[in-house]
Amino acid sequence: MHTVANVKRTTVNLDQDLVREAGEALGTSRMTDTLHEAMRDVIRRRNLEALTKERFEDLTLEELQRMRQGRSFDHLRD
C-alpha cells in the first residue's frame, strides 16, 4: 500500500454506487483507499499514454534484449 504523506481532510459529495463499483474493480474496501487507488490509476494511465507518444529511435531489438537480461549487483556489496 502506498503511504500518503500529504493528507488533507475534506468533504465531497460522492455517488456511493460509483464508489462501491470502483472499490470492487480496484479491490479496495475503504472509501479513502478507493479514491487514492483510482487517482493513482488515472495518473498511471496518463503516463502510459504519454509513453506511447515517445520515440525510441535508439532502442533496437538487440538493445531491448540486452536490457531484459538478468543483471548482477554483486559489485554493490560491501
N, C-alpha and C positions, 0 to 999 in steps of 0.2 A: 504494500500500500504506500502511496505517495504521502510524504509528510507535508502538511500545509503550514508554512511559517508565517505568512502574512494573511491573517484572518480578520474579516470584518463582519460582525453580526448585522444582519439587515432583514427587513420584512419585504417579501414579494408575494404577489398573487400568482399561484401556480395551478394549472389544471392537474388535479390529483390523478385522473386516469392516465394522463400523459406521463406523469412522473412514475407511476406504477409500471406502466408498459416499458418505459425506458429502463427502470430498475431491473425488470425481468430480462430485457435484452442485454444489459450490461453486467448482470449477475450481482447487483448490489441490493441491499435491503434498506439502508438508511437514506433518507432524502438528501442529506448533505453529500454522502458518498456518490449517490446517483448524479447529482448536479456536477460535482467535481469530475467524475469519470466522463460524463457527457461533454464537458468543456475540454477535457484532455483529448477526447476523440475528435472533436471539431478541429483542434489545433493540429493533431496528427494528420488528419485528412488534408488540411490546408498545406502542411509541409510536404506531404506526399505529392499533392498536385503541383506544387512549385518544383519539386524534384523532377517530375515528368517533363517539365519545360526546359530543363537544363540540357546543355550539350556536353557530352563527354567525349570529345574528339580524340583525346589522348588515350582513352580506355579501349585497348584492344582485347580480343578474346583471350590471348595469351596472358596479358596483364591481369585480367579478371580471374583466370585460373590460378595464377600465382598468388593473388590476394586471398583466394579461398583456401589455400593450403594451410595446414597447421603451422603454428608459429611456436618457437621455443623462447621462453622468457628466463632461461637459466642464467643469463648474464645479469639479471636484475637481483639475484640472490646475494645475500651478504657473504 
